Amino acid sequence: MTNPLPADWTPAPAGYKHVVSVSIGSSKRNAREQTEVLGQKFVLERIGTNGDMRRAGELLATLDGKVDAFGLGGTDLYIVAGERRYTFRDIAKLAANARVTPILDGSGLKHTLEREAVRLLEPVVHWRSRKTLMVSAVDRFGMAEALAEAGADLVFGDVVFSLGMNVPLRSIRSLRRTAHTLLPVLTKLPFQWFYPTGEKQEKSVQGPGTRYYDWADVLAGDFLYIRRYAPARLDGKTILTNTTTPSDVEWARAAGAARLVTTTPRIGGRTFGTNVMEAFFVALAGQGRPLTESEYLGYIHQVGFKPEIMDLQGDPASAGTARVETTGGSA
């Protein structure tokens, strides 16, 4: 086996905890940043393999036991829909290369941090009757449920965009029923059939789903999904997402979007995926296992993670990023 690590890769310095996200997405989105939280220093790193599942497996095997936690990016290991959890068969084989180091795909934070983010954003977005499109909701069921509970006027585009059928879902009940019907079959098929990997992440796909972008005030969910199916103009719209790079911000600004809201703070000019941040919390806890929902929430509150809002069309001299302030409850 040839060395799968980037030529310039180095271990984290002494005293740092090292979190590495192995992603089957594009290497153009790679990043390595240092931060300090609660007195503990971290290196947060993302390594993309451009859709190469074999190299992703080799990276996990090479770094297993040498880093504190893995994120699994550009894919989902689990889909949690209501009380049921579904596992992608080919991704489970990939994750099995991590035998010692805990590996997280972000599904735990999607059910905790993203629910919390929707609640904290209420004074800013005012969710009731807000026209909101989730291009894909089954991979962010916690966010979907929180938006429904907040009274948003929802369209879930899972069938429209992933399966190419003009069947918008408009309620959590219909989303749950569709998920329970299709996921037992779909999770046995190659993950790449449903989510863009490698160079496909750079390509735009236009189709009948454009009408739902035109209808929506808010575009919520996975940024690559939002960008992949977006029309040329997003004037005045709010994007609620997580993983964004500086080039993603510029794309949203050029398309005319009014606001970019991320559920986690920026580190070194970008936000990392939920898989990285979930792995970060697991490394911080130091227990060598995924945390419970209450444990994740406890750390979210302790660290002070809150959504960040970027005004994309304001005066460039004064535009910036603002953190949402707590308006009740613990955060």
C-alpha positions in Angstrom: 0.0 0.0 0.0 1.4 3.4 -1.0 1.3 6.2 1.6 -2.2 7.7 1.3 -1.4 10.8 3.3 -0.8 14.2 1.6 2.9 14.9 1.0 2.9 17.8 3.5 1.0 16.0 6.3 2.4 16.2 9.8 1.1 14.9 13.2 -0.3 17.4 15.6 2.2 19.1 17.9 2.7 17.8 21.4 -0.1 18.7 23.7 -2.7 19.0 20.9 -5.6 16.7 20.3 -5.8 15.8 16.6 -9.2 15.4 14.8 -9.0 14.2 11.2 -12.0 14.1 8.8 -11.5 11.6 6.1 -13.8 12.7 3.3 -14.7 11.1 0.0 -15.4 14.6 -1.2 -13.2 17.0 -3.2 -9.7 17.7 -2.0 -10.2 21.3 -3.0 -12.1 21.7 0.3 -9.2 20.5 2.4 -8.3 22.4 5.5 -6.2 22.3 8.7 -6.7 24.7 11.5 -5.6 25.1 15.1 -7.9 26.2 17.9 -8.1 26.1 21.7 -11.3 25.2 23.7 -11.6 24.9 27.4 -7.9 25.0 27.8 -7.3 22.1 25.4 -5.5 22.8 22.1 -6.7 21.1 18.9 -5.7 20.5 15.3 -8.9 20.1 13.2 -8.1 18.7 9.7 -10.0 17.6 6.7 -8.5 15.4 3.9 -10.6 14.8 0.8 -10.1 11.8 -1.5 -12.0 13.0 -4.6 -14.4 10.1 -4.5 -11.7 7.4 -4.0 -13.2 5.0 -1.5 -10.1 2.9 -1.5 -7.8 5.8 -0.5 -10.3 6.8 2.2 -10.1 3.4 3.7 -6.3 3.5 3.5 -6.2 6.9 5.3 -8.4 5.5 8.1 -6.2 2.4 8.5 -3.0 4.5 8.4 -4.1 7.0 11.0 -6.0 4.6 13.2 -4.7 4.9 16.8 -2.6 7.8 15.9 -5.2 10.6 16.1 -7.8 11.3 18.7 -11.0 11.0 16.6 -12.0 10.6 13.0 -14.7 12.4 11.2 -16.2 10.7 8.2 -17.0 13.3 5.6 -18.7 13.6 2.2 -21.0 10.8 3.2 -23.3 9.4 5.9 -22.7 6.3 7.9 -26.1 6.5 9.5 -29.4 8.1 8.6 -31.6 8.7 11.6 -35.3 9.1 10.8 -37.5 9.4 13.9 -36.7 6.5 16.2 -35.1 4.4 13.5 -31.5 4.4 12.4 -30.4 3.1 9.0 -26.8 2.2 8.0 -25.3 2.6 4.5 -23.7 -0.8 3.9 -20.8 0.3 1.8 -19.9 3.2 4.2 -20.0 0.7 7.1 -17.3 -1.3 5.3 -15.3 1.9 4.9 -15.6 2.9 8.6 -14.5 -0.6 9.7 -10.9 0.5 8.8 -11.0 2.5 12.1 -10.5 -0.2 14.7 -9.1 1.9 17.6 -9.9 5.6 17.0 -13.6 6.5 17.3 -15.2 7.5 14.0 -18.1 9.9 13.8 -20.2 10.9 10.8 -22.0 13.9 12.4 -25.4 12.2 12.8 -25.2 12.8 16.6 -24.8 16.6 16.3 -27.4 16.8 13.6 -29.9 15.7 16.2 -28.7 18.1 18.9 -26.7 21.1 17.7 -28.9 21.7 14.6 -32.1 21.5 16.6 -30.7 24.0 19.1 -29.6 26.3 16.2 -33.2 26.4 14.8 -34.5 27.4 18.3 -31.8 30.1 18.7 -32.5 31.6 15.3 -36.2 32.2 15.9 -35.8 35.9 16.9 -33.8 36.5 13.7 -35.6 34.4 11.1 -39.1 34.2 12.6 -39.9 30.6 11.4 -43.7 30.6 11.5 -44.9 30.4 7.9 -41.4 31.1 6.6 -41.1 29.3 3.2 -38.2 26.9 3.7 -36.7 24.3 1.3 -34.6 21.5 2.6 -33.1 20.0 -0.6 -32.4 16.8 1.4 -34.0 16.3 4.8 -33.5 12.6 5.7 -29.8 13.2 6.5 -30.8 16.1 8.8 -33.9 14.8 10.4 -33.3 16.7 13.6 -33.2 20.0 11.7 -36.3 19.1 9.7 -38.3 18.2 12.9 -37.1 21.5 14.6 -38.2 23.6 11.6 -41.6 21.8 11.6 -42.1 22.4 15.3 -41.2 26.1 14.8 -44.1 26.4 12.3 -42.1 26.9 9.0 -43.8 26.4 5.7 -41.7 23.4 4.5 -40.9 21.6 1.4 -38.6 18.6 1.7 -36.9 17.9 -1.6 -35.5 14.4 -1.0 -37.6 12.7 -3.7 -37.4 15.7 -6.1 -33.7 16.0 -6.1 -32.2 12.6 -5.0 -34.6 10.5 -7.1 -35.6 12.9 -9.8 -39.3 12.7 -9.2 -41.5 15.8 -8.8 -42.9 14.7 -5.5 -42.3 17.4 -2.8 -42.9 16.3 0.7 -44.6 18.9 3.0 -44.8 17.4 6.4 -42.7 15.5 8.9 -45.2 12.7 8.7 -44.8 12.3 4.9 -41.0 12.6 5.3 -40.9 9.9 8.0 -43.2 7.6 5.9 -41.0 8.0 2.8 -37.8 7.5 4.8 -39.1 4.3 6.4 -40.3 3.0 3.0 -37.2 3.8 0.9 -34.2 3.8 3.3 -34.1 0.0 3.9 -33.5 -0.4 0.2 -31.4 2.7 -0.6 -28.9 2.1 2.2 -27.9 -1.1 0.5 -27.0 0.7 -2.7 -23.8 2.7 -3.5 -23.8 5.9 -1.6 -22.4 7.8 -4.6 -25.7 7.3 -6.4 -27.4 9.8 -4.0 -24.7 12.2 -2.9 -22.1 14.1 -5.1 -18.6 13.0 -4.4 -15.2 14.1 -5.9 -15.5 16.3 -9.0 -19.3 15.9 -9.0 -19.4 18.3 -6.1 -18.3 21.1 -8.4 -21.1 20.5 -11.0 -24.5 22.2 -11.1 -27.6 20.2 -12.0 -30.6 22.0 -13.2 -34.1 20.5 -13.4 -37.7 20.9 -12.4 -36.7 21.4 -8.7 -35.7 25.0 -9.5 -39.3 26.1 -8.9 -38.9 25.2 -5.2 -35.8 27.4 -5.0 -37.8 30.3 -6.5 -40.6 29.7 -4.0 -38.4 29.5 -0.9 -37.2 32.3 1.4 -34.8 30.0 3.3 -32.6 27.2 1.8 -31.7 24.7 4.6 -29.4 21.7 4.9 -26.2 20.4 3.3 -24.4 23.2 1.5 -23.2 21.0 -1.4 -26.7 19.8 -2.0 -28.0 23.4 -2.0 -25.3 24.5 -4.4 -25.6 21.5 -6.7 -29.2 22.1 -7.6 -29.4 25.9 -7.2 -30.4 28.3 -10.0 -28.1 31.1 -11.0 -29.8 33.7 -8.8 -30.7 33.4 -5.1 -31.6 37.0 -4.5 -32.7 37.9 -1.0 -32.6 34.3 0.3 -31.2 33.0 3.6 -29.0 29.9 3.5 -29.0 27.8 6.7 -26.2 25.2 6.5 -23.0 24.1 8.1 -19.8 23.4 6.1 -18.7 26.4 4.1 -15.3 27.5 2.8 -14.4 31.1 1.7 -15.2 30.2 -1.9 -18.7 28.9 -0.8 -19.3 32.3 0.8 -18.3 34.1 -2.3 -20.5 31.9 -4.5 -23.5 32.7 -2.2 -22.7 36.4 -2.3 -22.4 36.4 -6.1 -25.7 34.6 -6.4 -27.4 37.4 -4.5 -28.2 35.5 -1.2 -28.9 37.9 1.6 -27.6 35.9 4.6 -25.5 32.8 5.2 -26.3 31.2 8.6 -24.0 28.4 9.9 -24.9 26.2 12.8 -21.3 26.2 14.1 -18.7 29.0 14.4 -16.0 29.8 11.9 -12.5 28.5 12.6 -9.8 30.0 10.4 -12.2 31.5 8.0 -14.4 28.4 7.4 -16.9 26.2 9.1 -16.2 22.5 9.4 -18.8 19.8 8.9 -20.8 18.2 11.6 -18.7 15.1 11.4 -15.6 17.2 12.3 -17.3 18.9 15.2 -18.8 15.7 16.5 -15.4 14.1 16.4 -14.1 17.3 18.1 -16.5 16.9 21.1 -15.6 13.2 21.3 -11.9 14.0 21.4 -12.6 16.8 24.0 -14.5 14.3 26.2 -11.6 11.8 25.9 -13.8 8.8 26.5 -13.1 7.0 23.2 -16.8 6.7 22.2 -19.7 8.6 20.7 -21.5 10.8 23.3 -25.1 10.7 24.2 -27.5 13.5 23.0 -27.5 15.0 26.5 -23.6 14.9 26.6 -23.4 16.6 23.2 -25.8 19.3 24.4 -23.8 19.7 27.6 -20.6 20.4 25.7 -22.4 22.6 23.2 -23.6 24.8 26.0 -20.3 24.7 27.9 -18.2 25.6 24.8 -20.8 28.2 23.7 -21.4 27.0 20.2 -24.2 29.2 18.6 -25.2 29.9 15.0 -23.3 32.6 13.1 -25.0 34.9 10.6 -23.1 36.5 7.8 -24.6 39.5 6.0 -23.7 38.9 2.4 -25.0 42.0 0.7 -24.1 44.7 3.2 -21.5 47.4 3.0 -18.2 45.5 2.4 -16.5 47.9 4.8 -18.8 47.0 7.7 -20.1 43.5 6.7 -19.1 40.7 9.0 -20.2 37.7 10.9 -22.5 37.9 14.0 -23.2 35.3 16.5 -26.8 34.7 17.6 -27.4 35.7 21.2 -29.4 33.4 23.5 -33.0 34.5 24.1 -34.0 32.0 26.6 -33.1 28.5 27.9 -29.6 27.3 28.3 -27.0 27.8 25.6 
